[in-house]
Amino acid sequence: MNIKYSQTNKRMLYNSEYHENHKRPWTQEDLVYLCKMYEVMDKHSLSLALGRTHSTLLTKVYMLRKKGLFDHYKMMDETNI
């Protein structure tokens, strides 16, 4: 297991063992989980829970907020997905 980190911000780089959802489409369940847990969990743990890189999470949250969808997914009831 060879884990590499970026030199600038010390984030874990892509690793197929930890980022199994890399380049896969986001499910509605993933988006709800991301938005609900984004301000609760640390970003490293959240990225591992979703199987995505740290940078991917930051980019997805930025895009959801830009489109006005972050709060929409955050308020969704997980039982109705």
C-alpha positions as CSV (number, residue, x, y, z in Angstrom):
1,M,0.0,0.0,0.0
2,N,1.7,3.1,-1.3
3,I,0.0,6.3,0.0
4,K,1.2,9.5,-1.5
5,Y,0.5,13.1,-0.3
6,S,0.7,16.4,-2.2
7,Q,3.7,18.5,-1.2
8,T,1.7,21.8,-1.1
9,N,-1.3,21.0,1.1
10,K,-0.5,17.5,2.4
11,R,-3.7,15.9,1.0
12,M,-3.8,12.3,0.1
13,L,-3.5,11.8,-3.7
14,Y,-5.6,9.4,-5.6
15,N,-5.2,5.8,-4.5
16,S,-7.4,3.1,-6.0
17,E,-7.6,1.3,-2.7
18,Y,-9.2,4.3,-0.9
19,H,-10.9,6.2,-3.7
20,E,-13.0,3.4,-5.2
21,N,-15.6,5.8,-6.6
22,H,-13.1,7.9,-8.5
23,K,-14.6,9.2,-11.8
24,R,-17.9,7.4,-11.1
25,P,-21.1,9.5,-11.2
26,W,-22.3,10.9,-8.0
27,T,-25.5,9.2,-6.7
28,Q,-28.2,11.2,-5.0
29,E,-27.4,9.3,-1.8
30,D,-23.8,10.4,-2.0
31,L,-24.8,14.0,-2.5
32,V,-27.1,14.0,0.4
33,Y,-24.5,12.4,2.6
34,L,-21.8,14.9,1.4
35,C,-24.0,17.9,2.1
36,K,-25.2,16.7,5.5
37,M,-21.8,15.7,6.8
38,Y,-19.6,18.4,5.1
39,E,-19.7,20.7,8.2
40,V,-19.7,17.8,10.7
41,M,-16.9,15.5,9.6
42,D,-13.3,16.4,8.8
43,K,-12.8,16.4,5.1
44,H,-10.2,13.6,5.1
45,S,-12.7,11.2,6.8
46,L,-15.5,12.3,4.6
47,S,-13.5,11.7,1.4
48,L,-12.6,8.2,2.6
49,A,-16.3,7.5,3.5
50,L,-17.4,8.5,0.0
51,G,-14.5,6.9,-1.8
52,R,-13.4,10.2,-3.4
53,T,-10.4,12.4,-3.2
54,H,-10.3,15.5,-0.9
55,S,-10.1,17.8,-3.9
56,T,-13.1,16.1,-5.6
57,L,-15.2,16.8,-2.5
58,L,-14.1,20.5,-2.4
59,T,-14.9,20.9,-6.1
60,K,-18.3,19.2,-5.8
61,V,-19.3,21.3,-2.8
62,Y,-18.2,24.5,-4.6
63,M,-20.3,23.5,-7.7
64,L,-23.4,22.6,-5.6
65,R,-23.2,25.9,-3.7
66,K,-22.7,27.8,-7.0
67,K,-25.8,26.2,-8.4
68,G,-27.8,26.7,-5.2
69,L,-28.2,23.0,-4.6
70,F,-26.0,22.4,-1.5
71,D,-28.9,23.3,0.9
72,H,-31.3,21.4,-1.2
73,Y,-29.4,18.1,-0.7
74,K,-28.6,19.0,2.9
75,M,-32.3,19.3,3.8
76,M,-33.3,16.1,1.9
77,D,-34.6,13.2,4.0
78,E,-32.4,10.2,3.5
79,T,-35.3,7.8,3.8
80,N,-36.9,9.2,0.6
81,I,-34.0,8.6,-1.7
